[in-house]
Amino acid sequence: LTQDELKKIAAYKAVEYVESGMVLGLGTGSTAWFAVNRIGELLQQGKLKNIVGIPTSKKTHEQALSLGIPLSDLDKHPVLDLAIDGADEVDPYLNLVKGRGGSLLREKMVEGACRKFVVIVDESKLVDHLGGSGLAMPVEIVPFCWKFTAYRLQRLFEYAGCVAKLRTCGENGEPVVTDNANYIVDLYFKKDIGDLKVASDSILRLAGVVEHGMFLDMATTVIIAGELGVTVKNK
Ligand code: DER
């Protein structure tokens, strides 16, 4: 099975948790894309009714609009029934790294407002500790003096051999600007960062940091699609 087929399997399984009348957090990324698509399909077939979607990015907003999914926002719906979204890393305690797609702030706001948060991944996302994949741990920061903030983040995790890099795009290396007009600094660790709550609190204490990509104790269910089948892990 290709990675895309695994993502689709996990996504479709998650949509089985959706009931008519629900207010849903709609995730962002290539796995969540399948879930949003499936919700649109069931609405069009009349198998789902009275759904309200709260998108976690402008990109998902556009996708949901094109599918005819009725949309709203957190101001009108401060408590949601269910969110479905992907993740970049999942540890054994269902803690996540998210945000490699750059949507971590709105994702964390929406998913933090949900009664249930179902995460959908293919098995390649499983890690034994967050930051262990050697891939980016995103942090959303204000553009003002971004070098100053990036340097402080790097120093904060010096013990874990951290390198902080501003996320850029295009050939001329322009900084990526998020839906919220901020920048993203990606942290790369050579060693285990240790206690996640301590790491999370120390990042958020830095003035200039908006939010980070560690989603601790937020997922209620993780659906993992692998070569040998689908595994559902509940908190
Ligand atoms: O950027 C994000 O937060 C995405 O949800 C990411 O965590 C998963 O993206 P993927 O499904 O494309 O791997």
Residues whose N, C-alpha, C, O or C-beta is under 5 A from the ligand:
A	BS01	DER	T28 G29 S30 T31 A32 G86 A87 D88 V97 K98 G99 R100 G101 G102 S103
